[in-house]
Amino acid sequence: MVSLSSRTPRIPIVFDLVTHGLADGRWCEVLLDEGWAGGHGAPVKIAADTVVSIEYTLRDEAGEVLDQSKGEPLAYLHGHGNIVPGLEKALEGLQAGAETKALIAPEDGYGEHSDKKVMQINRSQLSDEMEPQVGMMLHAETPEGPVPLWITKVEGQEVTVDGNHPLAGKPLAFEVKVVEVRAAAEEELSHGHVHGAGGHAH
């Protein structure tokens, strides 16, 4: 194993040494400086602890567009639960410039729909300033932390809220183009998300 630099975070990249002048066909793992790998050597592949920027379109079973990046790539930290697990699996090993389509089953997307997460509350339980409307998202405080709830029905003083994600129980059809792949910074790894363009702003 050869270390080319210890000044910046390093990432494992595999090279076929035949292309580098050796004829015995052996393979060797080389640790490369992340800046060198990001633009001057072999493309970085999507793997755990890489920052990935993607352009995407999400459709339902009928082909209707549910969401898309609209020219603003989404950046996420691979392997840290930033996106649905099925899409992470589909993107594993790809490089910048790759395009792919993936049909994600509900269990690998936003989960199956659970009737236990649907409940009715009285309007008086909401703040006086709030005018509940279908589609509005609320946050309920629980011992495990805040939980998102979506208002699905309003009838007089009764408000129906749903703890299922709106896309729970539905297959997800993604069309994705990988824009960029790079090694994550130590701060991004410690925080569990991407900083900068397309990521999280503090």
Backbone as ProteinMPNN parsed JSONL, in Angstrom:
{"seq_chain_A": "MVSLSSRTPRIPIVFDLVTHGLADGRWCEVLLDEGWAGGHGAPVKIAADTVVSIEYTLRDEAGEVLDQSKGEPLAYLHGHGNIVPGLEKALEGLQAGAETKALIAPEDGYGEHSDKKVMQINRSQLSDEMEPQVGMMLHAETPEGPVPLWITKVEGQEVTVDGNHPLAGKPLAFEVKVVEVRAAAEEELSHGHVHGAGGHAH", "coords_chain_A": {"N_chain_A": [[0.853, -1.176, 0.0], [0.596, 2.189, -0.82], [1.237, 5.451, 0.283], [0.469, 8.569, -0.822], [0.138, 11.086, 0.173], [-0.157, 12.776, 3.299], [-1.339, 14.993, 4.137], [-3.982, 15.735, 3.731], [-7.413, 14.509, 4.091], [-7.734, 11.045, 3.223], [-8.632, 8.729, 0.648], [-9.605, 5.442, -0.399], [-8.64, 4.156, -3.544], [-8.803, 2.057, -6.35], [-6.451, 0.938, -8.693], [-5.768, -0.371, -11.943], [-2.795, -1.778, -12.53], [-1.699, -2.44, -14.978], [-2.267, -0.446, -16.767], [-0.524, 1.418, -16.008], [1.999, 0.82, -16.828], [2.869, -1.667, -15.935], [2.936, -5.14, -16.552], [1.956, -7.462, -15.446], [-0.603, -7.709, -14.594], [-1.433, -7.37, -11.979], [-3.285, -6.08, -9.122], [-3.564, -3.176, -7.113], [-4.14, -1.462, -4.085], [-4.306, 1.969, -3.661], [-3.682, 4.774, -1.677], [-4.896, 7.949, -2.049], [-4.349, 11.465, -2.168], [-7.134, 13.557, -1.484], [-7.674, 15.827, -3.039], [-6.094, 15.397, -5.304], [-7.289, 13.067, -6.297], [-9.755, 14.07, -6.863], [-9.58, 15.48, -9.242], [-7.405, 14.96, -10.86], [-6.775, 12.351, -11.267], [-7.927, 8.973, -11.206], [-11.504, 8.851, -11.389], [-13.513, 9.57, -8.511], [-15.425, 7.145, -6.848], [-18.814, 6.586, -5.844], [-19.269, 5.967, -2.511], [-19.349, 4.95, 0.959], [-19.118, 7.766, 3.109], [-18.547, 9.635, 1.15], [-19.171, 12.748, -0.505], [-21.897, 13.459, -2.46], [-23.212, 14.929, -5.349], [-26.222, 15.345, -7.021], [-28.413, 15.481, -9.861], [-31.871, 15.144, -10.217], [-34.984, 13.48, -11.032], [-38.096, 12.671, -9.752], [-40.65, 10.345, -10.067], [-44.068, 9.108, -9.938], [-45.928, 5.965, -10.052], [-47.564, 6.355, -12.232], [-46.126, 7.998, -13.819], [-46.137, 10.672, -13.276], [-44.532, 13.696, -12.386], [-43.143, 14.083, -9.242], [-41.192, 15.353, -7.791], [-38.207, 17.288, -8.344], [-34.81, 18.268, -9.098], [-34.47, 20.61, -10.531], [-32.351, 22.042, -11.834], [-30.746, 22.726, -9.705], [-28.49, 21.042, -8.122], [-28.746, 18.374, -5.743], [-26.951, 17.861, -2.81], [-25.535, 15.306, -0.881], [-24.538, 13.243, 1.942], [-23.097, 10.255, 1.525], [-24.177, 7.137, 2.765], [-25.064, 7.944, 5.228], [-27.74, 8.157, 5.763], [-28.989, 10.333, 4.559], [-30.559, 10.334, 2.274], [-33.2, 8.297, 0.804], [-32.83, 4.789, 1.524], [-32.951, 2.913, -0.637], [-32.285, 4.401, -2.918], [-29.699, 5.154, -2.322], [-28.43, 2.645, -2.464], [-28.717, 2.143, -5.197], [-27.07, 4.055, -6.304], [-24.545, 3.475, -5.449], [-21.118, 3.05, -6.105], [-21.106, 4.411, -8.535], [-19.844, 7.046, -10.737], [-18.946, 10.544, -11.237], [-20.862, 12.043, -13.771], [-22.228, 9.799, -14.511], [-25.383, 8.323, -15.373], [-28.525, 7.136, -14.275], [-31.414, 5.001, -13.794], [-33.811, 4.194, -11.353], [-36.054, 2.072, -9.725], [-37.647, 2.249, -6.798], [-38.701, 0.238, -4.179], [-41.398, 0.484, -1.752], [-40.52, -0.319, 0.87], [-37.847, 0.267, 0.764], [-37.9, 2.884, 0.414], [-39.831, 5.36, 1.57], [-40.977, 3.766, 3.421], [-43.595, 1.437, 4.412], [-47.099, 2.233, 4.464], [-48.661, 3.026, 7.545], [-51.503, 2.524, 9.449], [-51.585, 3.059, 12.111], [-50.238, 5.379, 12.518], [-51.909, 7.397, 11.901], [-54.061, 9.84, 13.165], [-56.616, 11.572, 15.055], [-56.959, 14.895, 16.156], [-57.969, 17.548, 18.36], [-58.838, 20.784, 17.303], [-58.254, 22.682, 19.174], [-55.896, 21.899, 20.279], [-53.92, 22.908, 18.764], [-51.913, 25.847, 18.054], [-53.278, 29.119, 18.678], [-52.91, 30.915, 16.614], [-52.658, 29.404, 14.382], [-54.013, 28.309, 11.317], [-55.319, 25.501, 10.403], [-54.596, 23.546, 7.525], [-55.089, 21.288, 4.807], [-52.319, 19.331, 3.916], [-50.463, 20.801, 5.244], [-47.526, 20.775, 7.289], [-46.716, 19.634, 10.513], [-44.923, 19.545, 13.657], [-44.503, 17.171, 16.106], [-43.664, 16.906, 19.5], [-41.824, 14.344, 20.944], [-40.613, 11.733, 23.209], [-38.501, 10.67, 21.781], [-37.698, 12.721, 20.245], [-38.478, 15.425, 17.863], [-41.249, 14.741, 15.698], [-42.405, 14.564, 12.39], [-45.629, 15.544, 11.223], [-48.373, 15.323, 8.992], [-51.12, 17.248, 7.937], [-54.089, 15.87, 6.924], [-56.807, 16.062, 6.759], [-59.474, 18.266, 7.534], [-62.146, 18.888, 9.549], [-64.479, 20.802, 10.828], [-63.927, 21.074, 14.219], [-62.251, 18.98, 14.299], [-59.155, 17.618, 13.435], [-57.316, 15.733, 11.201], [-54.282, 14.071, 11.413], [-51.271, 12.774, 10.013], [-48.663, 10.577, 10.518], [-47.224, 9.215, 8.68], [-44.957, 9.485, 5.947], [-45.825, 11.479, 3.092], [-45.25, 9.99, 0.778], [-45.125, 7.423, 1.621], [-45.534, 3.91, 1.296], [-45.578, 3.922, -1.428], [-44.153, 3.082, -4.61], [-41.095, 4.406, -5.898], [-39.916, 6.148, -8.631], [-36.907, 6.967, -9.842], [-34.894, 9.173, -11.786], [-31.626, 9.791, -12.33], [-28.724, 11.872, -12.44], [-25.325, 11.854, -11.845], [-23.518, 14.439, -10.593], [-21.23, 15.305, -9.192], [-18.632, 13.823, -7.23], [-16.986, 13.575, -4.194], [-14.523, 13.351, -1.539], [-15.655, 13.461, 1.824], [-15.416, 16.201, 4.135], [-13.873, 16.367, 7.397], [-15.475, 17.748, 9.252], [-17.984, 17.582, 8.041], [-18.43, 14.847, 8.195], [-18.545, 14.498, 10.983], [-20.8, 15.964, 11.584], [-22.692, 14.715, 10.059], [-23.867, 15.498, 7.668], [-23.88, 17.363, 4.539], [-21.997, 20.327, 3.924], [-22.267, 23.629, 2.535], [-22.893, 24.414, -0.982], [-25.956, 23.129, -2.092], [-26.219, 21.567, 0.123], [-26.377, 21.448, 3.725], [-27.06, 24.398, 5.521], [-25.576, 26.234, 8.08]], "CA_chain_A": [[0.0, 0.0, 0.0], [1.424, 3.366, -0.98], [0.597, 6.686, 0.695], [1.024, 9.676, -1.594], [0.057, 12.327, 0.923], [-0.786, 12.67, 4.606], [-1.741, 16.343, 4.512], [-5.43, 15.88, 3.633], [-8.097, 13.205, 4.225], [-7.406, 10.133, 2.131], [-9.695, 7.808, 0.257], [-9.053, 4.315, -1.159], [-8.992, 4.033, -4.959], [-8.112, 0.9, -6.92], [-5.931, 1.132, -10.042], [-5.217, -1.502, -12.679], [-1.422, -1.366, -12.771], [-1.34, -2.643, -16.379], [-2.369, 0.851, -17.449], [0.561, 2.265, -15.518], [3.291, 0.337, -17.288], [3.178, -3.005, -15.458], [2.284, -6.09, -17.459], [1.609, -8.728, -14.809], [-2.025, -7.742, -14.316], [-1.73, -7.28, -10.555], [-4.047, -4.932, -8.666], [-2.999, -2.623, -5.889], [-4.923, -0.361, -3.518], [-3.461, 3.141, -3.448], [-4.344, 5.856, -0.965], [-4.593, 9.173, -2.766], [-4.773, 12.758, -1.663], [-8.479, 13.756, -2.009], [-7.646, 16.834, -4.099], [-5.535, 14.764, -6.511], [-8.27, 12.141, -6.828], [-10.921, 14.788, -7.301], [-9.531, 16.111, -10.539], [-6.192, 14.688, -11.624], [-6.529, 10.927, -11.394], [-9.136, 8.192, -11.446], [-12.689, 9.458, -10.782], [-13.937, 9.031, -7.225], [-16.679, 6.407, -6.923], [-19.725, 6.782, -4.728], [-19.092, 4.979, -1.442], [-19.592, 5.543, 2.272], [-18.338, 8.943, 3.485], [-18.304, 10.564, 0.044], [-20.207, 13.748, -0.752], [-22.401, 13.234, -3.808], [-24.16, 15.916, -5.866], [-27.019, 14.715, -8.075], [-29.622, 16.061, -10.427], [-32.814, 14.024, -10.191], [-36.427, 13.628, -11.225], [-38.823, 11.608, -9.076], [-41.993, 10.151, -10.624], [-44.864, 8.04, -9.35], [-46.179, 4.842, -10.958], [-48.236, 6.838, -13.443], [-45.197, 8.839, -14.572], [-46.274, 12.079, -12.89], [-43.377, 14.217, -11.663], [-43.424, 14.416, -7.852], [-40.136, 16.23, -7.29], [-37.011, 17.299, -9.183], [-33.794, 19.205, -8.635], [-34.701, 21.866, -11.255], [-31.11, 22.767, -12.107], [-29.988, 22.95, -8.466], [-28.15, 19.696, -7.646], [-28.848, 18.016, -4.333], [-25.721, 17.28, -2.274], [-25.795, 14.505, 0.316], [-23.419, 12.465, 2.467], [-23.456, 8.869, 1.252], [-24.034, 6.197, 3.875], [-25.446, 8.569, 6.497], [-29.178, 8.276, 5.859], [-29.481, 11.625, 4.053], [-31.568, 10.053, 1.258], [-33.818, 6.99, 1.052], [-31.824, 3.728, 1.382], [-32.966, 2.279, -1.956], [-31.558, 5.23, -3.877], [-28.279, 5.014, -1.982], [-27.948, 1.375, -3.019], [-28.676, 2.251, -6.656], [-25.998, 4.965, -6.706], [-23.253, 2.94, -4.97], [-20.12, 2.674, -7.11], [-21.137, 5.262, -9.727], [-18.9, 8.162, -10.78], [-19.477, 11.775, -11.811], [-21.228, 11.905, -15.172], [-23.082, 8.614, -14.709], [-26.829, 8.507, -15.315], [-29.172, 5.869, -13.967], [-32.818, 4.983, -13.401], [-34.014, 3.225, -10.272], [-37.406, 1.932, -9.184], [-37.439, 1.935, -5.392], [-39.87, -0.325, -3.503], [-41.741, 1.26, -0.548], [-39.706, -0.655, 2.045], [-36.536, 0.885, 0.606], [-38.133, 4.31, 0.209], [-40.34, 6.017, 2.782], [-41.614, 2.765, 4.25], [-44.996, 1.09, 4.165], [-48.051, 3.083, 5.175], [-49.167, 2.422, 8.779], [-52.7, 3.182, 9.957], [-51.341, 3.448, 13.502], [-49.652, 6.721, 12.547], [-52.967, 8.351, 11.562], [-54.834, 10.137, 14.374], [-57.424, 12.791, 15.056], [-56.728, 15.786, 17.285], [-58.889, 18.675, 18.396], [-58.242, 22.037, 16.828], [-57.798, 23.442, 20.343], [-54.532, 21.462, 20.609], [-53.01, 23.694, 17.938], [-51.779, 27.222, 18.499], [-54.395, 29.964, 18.293], [-52.608, 31.618, 15.374], [-52.587, 28.473, 13.253], [-55.204, 27.957, 10.564], [-54.935, 24.205, 9.82], [-54.962, 23.302, 6.135], [-54.624, 20.003, 4.283], [-50.988, 19.416, 3.335], [-49.571, 21.503, 6.173], [-46.724, 19.875, 8.115], [-46.518, 20.011, 11.907], [-43.929, 18.736, 14.37], [-44.935, 16.762, 17.442], [-42.553, 16.6, 20.393], [-41.911, 13.025, 21.561], [-39.375, 11.403, 23.946], [-37.432, 10.365, 20.817], [-37.404, 13.931, 19.47], [-39.599, 15.9, 17.036], [-41.758, 13.843, 14.659], [-43.243, 15.316, 11.451], [-47.005, 15.104, 10.992], [-49.006, 16.048, 7.897], [-52.566, 17.38, 8.055], [-54.722, 15.256, 5.754], [-58.241, 16.347, 6.724], [-59.964, 19.226, 8.533], [-63.609, 18.903, 9.606], [-64.882, 21.515, 12.026], [-62.891, 21.13, 15.253], [-61.432, 17.768, 14.233], [-58.064, 17.67, 12.459], [-56.648, 14.435, 11.026], [-52.854, 14.193, 11.135], [-50.686, 11.508, 9.562], [-47.22, 10.489, 10.748], [-46.576, 8.606, 7.516], [-44.52, 10.408, 4.902], [-46.801, 11.457, 1.99], [-44.901, 8.997, -0.235], [-45.069, 6.089, 2.242], [-46.336, 2.894, 0.632], [-45.571, 4.101, -2.879], [-42.869, 2.881, -5.306], [-40.507, 5.673, -6.339], [-39.135, 6.007, -9.869], [-35.909, 8.035, -9.914], [-33.943, 9.351, -12.875], [-30.555, 10.513, -11.635], [-27.417, 12.116, -13.039], [-24.33, 12.176, -10.833], [-22.809, 15.651, -11.003], [-19.913, 15.38, -8.556], [-18.353, 12.934, -6.096], [-15.743, 13.958, -3.526], [-14.398, 12.88, -0.163], [-16.259, 14.373, 2.796], [-14.543, 16.84, 5.115], [-14.048, 15.827, 8.746], [-16.612, 18.411, 9.88], [-19.198, 17.02, 7.454], [-18.603, 13.507, 8.756], [-18.94, 14.606, 12.385], [-22.163, 16.506, 11.636], [-23.587, 13.787, 9.391], [-24.494, 16.068, 6.478], [-23.007, 18.153, 3.672], [-21.991, 21.779, 4.067], [-22.053, 24.34, 1.276], [-23.912, 24.401, -2.032], [-26.786, 21.931, -2.204], [-26.268, 20.831, 1.381], [-26.957, 22.065, 4.905], [-26.512, 25.71, 5.89], [-25.65, 26.483, 9.536]], "C_chain_A": [[0.896, 1.236, 0.0], [0.646, 4.589, -0.543], [1.252, 7.844, -0.026], [0.989, 10.985, -0.842], [-0.584, 12.066, 2.264], [-1.316, 14.027, 5.053], [-3.248, 16.538, 4.5], [-6.085, 14.53, 3.842], [-7.837, 12.345, 3.006], [-8.524, 9.156, 1.876], [-9.091, 6.678, -0.56], [-9.555, 4.306, -2.598], [-8.173, 2.887, -5.527], [-7.711, 1.19, -8.357], [-5.519, -0.203, -10.651], [-3.806, -1.11, -13.088], [-0.96, -1.625, -14.196], [-1.356, -1.316, -17.122], [-1.265, 1.805, -17.002], [1.935, 1.649, -15.815], [3.675, -1.036, -16.782], [2.344, -4.011, -16.239], [1.826, -7.364, -16.774], [0.146, -8.779, -14.37], [-2.389, -7.666, -12.854], [-2.559, -6.037, -10.255], [-3.461, -4.451, -7.35], [-3.903, -1.511, -5.385], [-3.965, 0.777, -3.181], [-4.267, 4.188, -2.712], [-3.908, 7.173, -1.584], [-5.082, 10.391, -2.015], [-6.129, 13.087, -2.294], [-8.516, 14.809, -3.107], [-7.122, 16.256, -5.391], [-6.575, 13.867, -7.146], [-9.466, 12.872, -7.391], [-10.794, 15.379, -8.68], [-8.363, 15.702, -11.408], [-5.912, 13.205, -11.794], [-7.82, 10.2, -11.706], [-10.324, 8.853, -10.767], [-13.043, 8.783, -9.463], [-15.289, 8.338, -7.397], [-17.526, 6.658, -5.676], [-19.578, 5.622, -3.743], [-19.366, 5.697, -0.125], [-18.623, 6.696, 2.525], [-17.89, 9.789, 2.298], [-19.475, 11.536, -0.038], [-20.609, 13.639, -2.216], [-23.386, 14.341, -4.176], [-24.894, 15.285, -7.046], [-28.101, 15.661, -8.595], [-30.611, 14.906, -10.55], [-34.222, 14.455, -10.566], [-37.078, 12.418, -10.569], [-40.24, 11.546, -9.637], [-42.732, 9.057, -9.845], [-45.107, 6.957, -10.398], [-46.806, 5.277, -12.278], [-47.346, 7.733, -14.293], [-45.291, 10.312, -14.238], [-45.072, 12.516, -12.064], [-43.799, 14.655, -10.258], [-42.428, 15.415, -7.296], [-38.981, 16.197, -8.282], [-36.073, 18.401, -8.724], [-33.875, 20.559, -9.336], [-33.43, 22.701, -11.422], [-30.28, 23.096, -10.882], [-29.673, 21.591, -7.856], [-28.306, 19.544, -6.137], [-27.532, 17.383, -3.905], [-26.056, 16.513, -0.999], [-24.548, 13.723, 0.703], [-23.787, 10.994, 2.381], [-23.193, 7.986, 2.47], [-24.464, 6.742, 5.216], [-26.947, 8.84, 6.592], [-29.739, 9.601, 5.384], [-30.558, 11.46, 2.986], [-32.129, 8.658, 1.51], [-32.818, 5.87, 0.735], [-31.794, 3.073, 0.003], [-32.209, 3.07, -2.995], [-30.065, 5.185, -3.589], [-27.693, 3.742, -2.594], [-27.784, 1.468, -4.53], [-27.506, 3.106, -7.137], [-24.605, 4.457, -6.324], [-22.352, 2.548, -6.139], [-20.127, 3.528, -8.363], [-20.146, 6.416, -9.601], [-19.597, 9.383, -11.357], [-19.721, 11.584, -13.3], [-22.154, 10.738, -15.455], [-24.555, 9.007, -14.607], [-27.474, 7.145, -15.076], [-30.65, 6.079, -13.671], [-32.99, 3.918, -12.343], [-35.46, 3.253, -9.815], [-37.264, 1.411, -7.757], [-38.737, 1.433, -4.766], [-40.143, 0.465, -2.215], [-40.854, 0.963, 0.655], [-38.299, -0.074, 1.969], [-36.647, 2.382, 0.337], [-38.551, 4.967, 1.511], [-41.134, 5.058, 3.66], [-43.051, 2.482, 3.845], [-45.906, 2.024, 4.964], [-48.592, 2.339, 6.389], [-50.368, 3.215, 9.284], [-52.515, 3.671, 11.395], [-50.775, 4.864, 13.614], [-50.661, 7.809, 12.17], [-53.829, 8.574, 12.806], [-55.623, 11.428, 14.205], [-57.106, 13.596, 16.32], [-57.76, 16.905, 17.222], [-58.152, 19.944, 18.005], [-57.674, 22.863, 17.98], [-56.384, 23.061, 20.761], [-53.478, 22.199, 19.779], [-52.938, 25.118, 18.465], [-52.919, 28.074, 17.941], [-54.172, 30.638, 16.945], [-52.667, 30.705, 14.148], [-53.962, 28.226, 12.641], [-54.892, 26.648, 9.845], [-55.466, 24.027, 8.403], [-54.383, 21.965, 5.699], [-53.272, 20.199, 3.584], [-49.984, 20.096, 4.235], [-48.808, 20.49, 7.028], [-46.542, 20.47, 9.503], [-45.385, 19.18, 12.484], [-44.441, 18.45, 15.762], [-43.706, 16.412, 18.267], [-42.795, 15.255, 21.072], [-40.633, 12.764, 22.352], [-38.2, 11.11, 23.025], [-37.037, 11.588, 19.989], [-38.6, 14.338, 18.623], [-39.955, 14.924, 15.919], [-42.642, 14.648, 13.717], [-44.623, 14.69, 11.297], [-47.589, 15.948, 9.862], [-50.512, 16.084, 8.118], [-53.205, 16.841, 6.775], [-56.216, 15.565, 5.652], [-58.59, 17.333, 7.837], [-61.495, 19.26, 8.44], [-64.045, 19.551, 10.912], [-63.726, 21.624, 13.008], [-61.966, 19.911, 15.22], [-60.417, 17.858, 13.098], [-57.399, 16.295, 12.4], [-55.194, 14.676, 10.646], [-52.278, 12.81, 10.865], [-49.177, 11.545, 9.75], [-46.485, 9.762, 9.647], [-46.092, 9.706, 6.573], [-45.545, 10.35, 3.775], [-46.508, 10.416, 0.911], [-44.75, 7.591, 0.351], [-46.004, 5.139, 1.502], [-46.327, 2.977, -0.883], [-44.195, 3.766, -3.468], [-42.39, 4.212, -5.871], [-39.641, 5.432, -7.568], [-38.203, 7.212, -10.006], [-35.149, 7.999, -11.238], [-32.859, 10.271, -12.326], [-29.332, 10.693, -12.524], [-26.465, 12.528, -11.933], [-23.488, 13.349, -11.335], [-21.387, 15.675, -10.462], [-19.819, 14.372, -7.425], [-17.019, 13.361, -5.5], [-15.702, 13.345, -2.132], [-14.999, 13.918, 0.781], [-15.194, 14.969, 3.707], [-14.837, 16.259, 6.499], [-15.261, 16.443, 9.439], [-17.936, 17.873, 9.347], [-19.471, 15.632, 8.024], [-19.085, 13.567, 10.199], [-20.37, 15.118, 12.525], [-23.182, 15.596, 10.941], [-24.319, 14.339, 8.193], [-23.491, 16.96, 5.741], [-23.113, 19.634, 4.003], [-21.792, 22.418, 2.702], [-23.189, 24.154, 0.298], [-24.644, 23.071, -2.093], [-26.937, 21.147, -0.928], [-26.89, 21.644, 2.489], [-26.273, 23.392, 5.196], [-26.679, 25.907, 7.398], [-25.908, 27.955, 9.789]], "O_chain_A": [[1.862, 1.298, 0.761], [-0.502, 4.758, -0.953], [2.449, 8.083, 0.132], [1.731, 11.909, -1.177], [-1.471, 11.218, 2.368], [-1.7, 14.196, 6.211], [-3.753, 17.421, 5.192], [-5.409, 13.503, 3.782], [-7.732, 12.851, 1.889], [-9.275, 8.8, 2.784], [-8.164, 6.91, -1.337], [-10.755, 4.433, -2.842], [-6.987, 2.756, -5.224], [-8.535, 1.639, -9.154], [-4.983, -1.067, -9.957], [-3.629, -0.207, -13.906], [0.071, -1.09, -14.604], [-0.538, -1.094, -18.014], [-1.106, 2.884, -17.573], [2.911, 1.935, -15.123], [4.729, -1.541, -17.166], [1.18, -3.757, -16.547], [1.348, -8.276, -17.449], [-0.298, -9.792, -13.83], [-3.55, -7.876, -12.504], [-2.549, -5.07, -11.015], [-2.926, -5.24, -6.572], [-4.384, -0.699, -6.176], [-2.953, 0.581, -2.51], [-5.409, 4.466, -3.077], [-2.718, 7.484, -1.644], [-6.097, 10.35, -1.318], [-6.289, 12.925, -3.504], [-9.322, 14.692, -4.03], [-7.633, 16.574, -6.464], [-6.749, 13.874, -8.364], [-10.132, 12.368, -8.295], [-11.809, 15.757, -9.265], [-8.323, 16.059, -12.585], [-4.91, 12.835, -12.406], [-8.7, 10.733, -12.381], [-10.173, 9.374, -9.662], [-12.891, 7.57, -9.316], [-16.195, 8.889, -8.024], [-16.999, 6.912, -4.593], [-19.743, 4.456, -4.101], [-19.589, 6.908, -0.102], [-17.443, 6.604, 2.19], [-16.953, 10.578, 2.422], [-20.608, 11.203, 0.307], [-19.763, 13.717, -3.106], [-24.29, 14.654, -3.401], [-24.266, 14.754, -7.962], [-28.621, 16.511, -7.872], [-30.228, 13.805, -10.946], [-34.598, 15.621, -10.439], [-36.667, 11.281, -10.798], [-40.946, 12.553, -9.68], [-42.123, 8.209, -9.193], [-44.561, 7.02, -11.5], [-46.601, 4.642, -13.312], [-47.754, 8.181, -15.365], [-44.6, 11.127, -14.848], [-44.64, 11.805, -11.157], [-44.693, 15.487, -10.099], [-42.766, 16.228, -6.436], [-38.789, 15.202, -8.981], [-36.484, 19.345, -8.049], [-33.399, 21.558, -8.797], [-33.432, 23.908, -11.182], [-29.209, 23.689, -11.009], [-30.506, 21.036, -7.14], [-28.034, 20.466, -5.368], [-27.045, 16.465, -4.564], [-26.778, 17.016, -0.138], [-23.625, 13.559, -0.095], [-24.687, 10.534, 3.085], [-22.146, 8.07, 3.111], [-24.263, 6.092, 6.242], [-27.381, 9.657, 7.404], [-30.851, 9.968, 5.762], [-31.388, 12.351, 2.808], [-31.598, 7.916, 2.337], [-32.044, 5.985, -0.215], [-30.72, 2.713, -0.48], [-31.559, 2.49, -3.864], [-29.254, 5.18, -4.515], [-26.603, 3.759, -3.166], [-26.824, 0.934, -5.086], [-27.005, 2.909, -8.244], [-23.601, 4.96, -6.827], [-22.761, 1.816, -7.041], [-19.229, 3.386, -9.193], [-19.67, 6.726, -8.508], [-20.698, 9.282, -11.899], [-18.881, 11.026, -14.007], [-22.791, 10.683, -16.507], [-24.921, 9.908, -13.852], [-27.024, 6.131, -15.609], [-31.083, 7.183, -13.342], [-32.38, 2.851, -12.426], [-36.022, 4.316, -9.551], [-36.821, 0.284, -7.534], [-39.758, 2.12, -4.815], [-39.222, 1.051, -1.647], [-40.472, 1.878, 1.383], [-37.629, 0.063, 2.992], [-35.655, 3.061, 0.071], [-37.752, 5.116, 2.435], [-41.879, 5.489, 4.54], [-43.639, 3.201, 3.038], [-45.517, 2.538, 6.013], [-48.944, 1.164, 6.291], [-50.274, 4.419, 9.52], [-53.207, 4.587, 11.84], [-50.827, 5.475, 14.682], [-50.321, 8.991, 12.124], [-54.278, 7.613, 13.431], [-55.336, 12.253, 13.338], [-57.0, 13.039, 17.413], [-58.345, 17.175, 16.173], [-56.985, 20.135, 18.345], [-56.738, 23.641, 17.797], [-55.736, 23.796, 21.507], [-52.284, 22.116, 20.067], [-53.8, 25.548, 19.231], [-53.456, 27.787, 16.871], [-55.127, 30.904, 16.215], [-52.72, 31.181, 13.014], [-54.939, 27.97, 13.345], [-54.266, 26.668, 8.786], [-56.628, 24.316, 8.118], [-53.318, 21.559, 6.163], [-53.105, 21.108, 2.77], [-48.777, 19.983, 4.016], [-49.366, 19.474, 7.442], [-46.25, 21.657, 9.651], [-44.939, 18.216, 11.862], [-44.773, 19.366, 16.514], [-42.813, 15.709, 17.795], [-43.834, 15.044, 21.698], [-39.657, 13.496, 22.189], [-37.044, 11.273, 23.414], [-36.153, 11.507, 19.136], [-39.633, 13.669, 18.655], [-39.074, 14.352, 15.276], [-43.542, 15.351, 14.177], [-44.766, 13.468, 11.247], [-47.329, 17.149, 9.783], [-51.116, 15.063, 8.45], [-52.896, 17.302, 5.676], [-56.827, 15.361, 4.603], [-58.063, 17.243, 8.945], [-62.063, 19.609, 7.405], [-63.99, 18.929, 11.973], [-62.679, 22.187, 12.69], [-61.022, 19.815, 16.004], [-60.77, 18.138, 11.952], [-56.971, 15.76, 13.423], [-54.902, 15.39, 9.686], [-52.737, 11.81, 11.416], [-48.494, 12.421, 9.219], [-45.257, 9.692, 9.663], [-46.748, 10.736, 6.423], [-46.092, 9.279, 3.512], [-47.422, 9.998, 0.199], [-44.3, 6.675, -0.337], [-47.118, 5.508, 1.129], [-46.995, 2.19, -1.553], [-43.175, 4.129, -2.883], [-43.2, 5.046, -6.277], [-38.734, 4.6, -7.54], [-38.651, 8.332, -10.253], [-34.808, 6.929, -11.742], [-33.141, 11.394, -11.909], [-28.949, 9.788, -13.265], [-26.759, 13.446, -11.167], [-22.83, 13.257, -12.372], [-20.449, 16.022, -11.179], [-20.807, 14.097, -6.744], [-16.031, 13.495, -6.221], [-16.718, 12.881, -1.613], [-14.863, 15.12, 0.554], [-14.193, 14.32, 4.013], [-15.92, 15.726, 6.739], [-15.996, 15.744, 10.137], [-18.898, 17.723, 10.1], [-20.619, 15.286, 8.303], [-19.94, 12.777, 10.6], [-21.074, 14.756, 13.468], [-24.382, 15.689, 11.198], [-25.288, 13.737, 7.731], [-22.411, 17.265, 6.247], [-24.193, 20.132, 4.323], [-21.207, 21.806, 1.809], [-24.302, 23.787, 0.676], [-24.02, 22.011, -2.14], [-27.688, 20.173, -0.878], [-27.808, 22.431, 2.258], [-25.048, 23.495, 5.124], [-27.78, 25.766, 7.931], [-26.005, 28.376, 10.942]]}, "name": "protein", "num_of_chains": 1, "seq": "MVSLSSRTPRIPIVFDLVTHGLADGRWCEVLLDEGWAGGHGAPVKIAADTVVSIEYTLRDEAGEVLDQSKGEPLAYLHGHGNIVPGLEKALEGLQAGAETKALIAPEDGYGEHSDKKVMQINRSQLSDEMEPQVGMMLHAETPEGPVPLWITKVEGQEVTVDGNHPLAGKPLAFEVKVVEVRAAAEEELSHGHVHGAGGHAH"}
